[in-house]
């Protein structure tokens, strides 16, 4: 394994130290592994808190900032943060308006969230959890509780952050988020492999002429291994499955995101987006919000995640027209 690191046990601390130093006007460390927006949100507005392991940069802390997430609680590499650390963050953001806790559906994150919420409720902290479950690799009819959270959470942060700044209540935010949750789907394709940066272990391995559809957040296999095919053929196959889930029809407005997972070039991502956009246009679907880039990575994994969502008008407004100064999703707007 060749990586520019020092002591493997210091990876999370050092990467967070470097991150907040680089973006000191936007983010800060409020405590160990707790990244917060440099500009504190008014306490009459709902705080948006999220959690997850390091190793997926820029996710999740790259989306902390005014107009997006107020606090990211960071675990060790590919590991959920402990409940006590999350509880510490919830205590920091205690307010009458409440806290919306956005949790990706992975066992460690869910366990920490449930335990921290129990502790918070005993302390009179108002908190509600929104669980993301956009991965459809287990099948489009798989129950929500059995579907993993992938990079579909990133546009959700933008929607919720904007709605919170607008003054929406915690129940209104939950409803806005659940409408998005119920109309978004993500599917990943992998080629090559990634390694765990602390020990060099190979998380998944693929022959040079093969790819796998259905990759998980940490490079886990998805059961869709096949011979490598072209960008257009891959796009058609993935988008076809996403359309089965999202059920877009002529006249609908969509979100389309291509998320690179570590070793896929922007050239490749643009080519994939081009084909997906054209297929949607042929079906009379307008791509009303879009993104191409590395939002949530898996170290040096090659491949991408395609995110497709049917958007309501308020979702489009929150994504496109509202300000954010998060380091990895900076936008001008109202």
N, C-alpha and C positions, 0 to 999 in steps of 0.2 A: 504494500500500500504506500503510495506517494501522496502525502498531503502536507501542506504548510501549517503544521500544528506544533505545539510544545508538549507539555505534559498532557496526556490524554484525559486525565481527570479534571483538567482546568478548562476544557474546551468551552463549556457553556458560559462560565464566568468571563473568560477572555473575549468571546464573541459579543456578549452583551455589553461589556465595557467598551469595546471598540465601536459598537453600534451607537450607543448613546453619546459618545464623544464626537462621532461624525455628524450626528443630527441633534446637537445639543439645544437648538432652538425649538425642536419639535417634541423630543422625548427625553425621559430621565429614568433613572433607577430609584424607585421609592424605597426599596429594600432588596435583599438578595433575590435575584431572579424575578423581580416584579417590575415590569416596564410600564410607565404611565405617560400620559400626554403631558407635555410641559405646561400647557395652558389648562388649568383646572376648569372643569365644566361647572356651571352654576348648579347649586344643590337643589334647585327646584326642577331640574331635568334629570331624567333617568340615566344612570350610569350603565355603560356597556362594558362588560368584563368577559374575557375569554381565557382559555388555557390550552396548553399542549406542550409536547416535548420540543427540544431544540433539534437542529439537524435538518430542518425543512426551510431554511431561510430563503426569502425574506419572511415567510409565514412563521409565526403568527404576529410577532412583535412589529414587523414592518408596516402593519396596518393600524398601529396605535397613533392617535393624533386627533386634532380638532376635526370634527365631522365624521370620525369613524369610531374606533375602539378607544375607550378610556384607559383600559388596563389589560395587559397580557401577563398571565402567570406562567412562567416557563419551567418545564421539567428538564431533566438531563436528556442526553441525546436519545431520541426516539422513545422517550419515557414520559408518562404523565407526571405532573407535579403532585406532591403529596397534598392531602386534604388540609393539613395545618397551614401550609403556605397559601393555598387558595383562600382559606378562612381568614388569614391575615389580610389579604387583599380586600375581601368583602368588608372587613371591619373598617379599612381605610375609606371605603366608598359608601358607608352607611349614610342614608338620607331618606327623607320622607317620601320622595318620589320613587325610590326603590332602585334595585339593580337588576338588569336583565343579563343573565349568565348564558352565554352562547357556548355550547359544548358539542364537539364533534363526537359522533357515535363510535367510540372505541372504549373497550372495557375499562381500561385504567382511568381515562378521563371521566367517564360516567361515574365510576366508583368514587373518585375524588370529589366530583361535583356533588353527588348525593350526600356524602359525609360532611362536606363543608357547609352545604345548605342546612343540614340538621343543626350543626353548631351555630350557624348564623341565626336561624329562627329562634333558638333558645336565647339569643342575645337581643332579640327584637329587631333584627335586620331584615328588611323587606327585600326578598330576592325571588326571582322566578327564572326557571331554566328553559331555554329553547334548544332542542336537540336537533342537530343537522344529520341527515341520512341520505345524501344525494347519490351515492355509489349504487349503480344498478347491476354490477357484475354478477351478483347472486341470482339475478332474474328479475324481470319487471314486476312480477307478482309477489315478490318477497316482501313480507311485512316490514314496515318502517324500522321497527326495533332490531331487525336483523340486517339492516343495510348500513354500511360504513359511511362516515363523513369524509368527504374528499375536499377538493379546492372550491367546491360550490359555496363554501362558507365565506369566501372573500367578498364577492358581490353583496352577500347578505350583510356583512359588516358595514359596507357603504350605505346600504338602504337603512339599516337600523340607526347608524350614526347620524345620518341626515334627519331622519324622523325624530330622533331624540332631541337634536338641536332645535327642531321646530316646536318642541314642547309637548309631544305626544305622551300620553300616560303609559304606564308599564303594560296595562292590558291592551291598549291600542298598538303598542310596539309588538307585543306578542302576536296579535292578529295579523299585522303587516308582515311579520317574519314568517308566520305559518303559511300564509298565502303563497309566499315565495317558495318555502320549503316543499309545499305540496305540488309545485309546478316546475321543479328543477331536477335535472338528472345529469350525472357525470359518469363517464366511462374512460378508463385509462388504457393505454397500450405501452408495453415496455419492449425494449430490445437492449441487449447487453445486460450488465448487472451493476449493482451498487454494493458498497462495502460499509460496514459500521466503522465510523472514524475513530472510535476508541480502542478497537481491538483488531481491526482489519478483516473481520469475518465477512464472507460473502453472503448477502441476504438472499439473493436469487441469482440464478445462472442460466443463461440461454446460449445455445450455439449461435455462431455468427450469421447463419441463414434463417434464423427463426425469430418470431416475435410472439408476444403474449398479450391478449386482450383481457382486461379485467384486473390489472395490477392494483395492489393495495397501496395504502399511504406509505408504507415502509418497504416497498418493493416486493411484498408478498405475492405469490403466484395467484392467478385468477382463474385458471382452468381453461383458458382459451388459447392454448399454444398452437401455432401453425407456422407454415413457411412464410418468410418475409414477402410482402407484396408492396406495390407502389403506393405513393402518397394518396393519389386519388382513390385507389381501390380500398385502402385502409380507411380513408375518410367516409366513403360510402357505407362501409360495413359498420363503423362505429355510429355514424349519424343515423343510420337506419334503425339501430337499436334504441338510440335516444328518442327518436321520433315515436317509436312504439310506446314509450313511457309517457312522454310529454303530451302527445296527441295535439300537436299544432295543426291548425287548419288555415285555409286561405283567409287573409285579412288579419290574422293574429300578428302580434309584435313579440319579438324574441330577444333574448340575451344569448350571445355566442361568445365563448371564451376558449382560447387555446392556451393552456398552461404548460409550459415546458418544465420538466421534472429534474433538470440538472445538466444534461449533456446534449440536449437537442438544440440546434442552432435556430436563430430567428428566421433564417432563410427557410428552413423546413417548416416552421410554425406558420409562416405567412402562406406558404404553398397549401398547407392543410386548410387554413382558414378560407383561402380563396375558393376551394372546391366546396367546402361546407356552405359558405355564403351563397354560392351559385345554386346549389341544390335547394336551399330554402327559398331563394328568389323564384325559382321555377315552380315552387308550390304555392306562391303567393304570400309567403311569410316575410315580413319586414324585420331585418335585424336592426332593432332600435337602440341597442346598447351592445358594445363589443370591447374586447380586450385581447391582446396577444402579448405574452411575456411569461417570465418566470415569477409566479406568485407563490407557489408551494412546491418545493423541490424535494428530491430524495437523493441527496448527495450527487454522485456522478452517474446516476441512472439515466439511460437514454430512453426517450419516449415522450409522451405527452398525455395530458388529460383534456378531454373535450367536455365543456360544460354547456348545456342547453337549457334554457328556461323560457316558459311562457310568462310574459310580464304584463301586469296591469299598469295603467297610466301613472299611478303614484310611484310604483317601483321605477319606472323609466325616469320620472322627474328626480327622484332621490339619487339615482345613479349618475345621471348626466348633468344635472343643473345645480347641485349643491356643493359648496366648498368642502375641501378636505386638505389638510396639510400633513397627513400621514406620509412618512418618507417614501413609501413605495406605491402610494396612490394619491398623488397630489393633484388637485383640480381646483380651478377657479369656479366661482359660482356664487349664488346668493347665500 
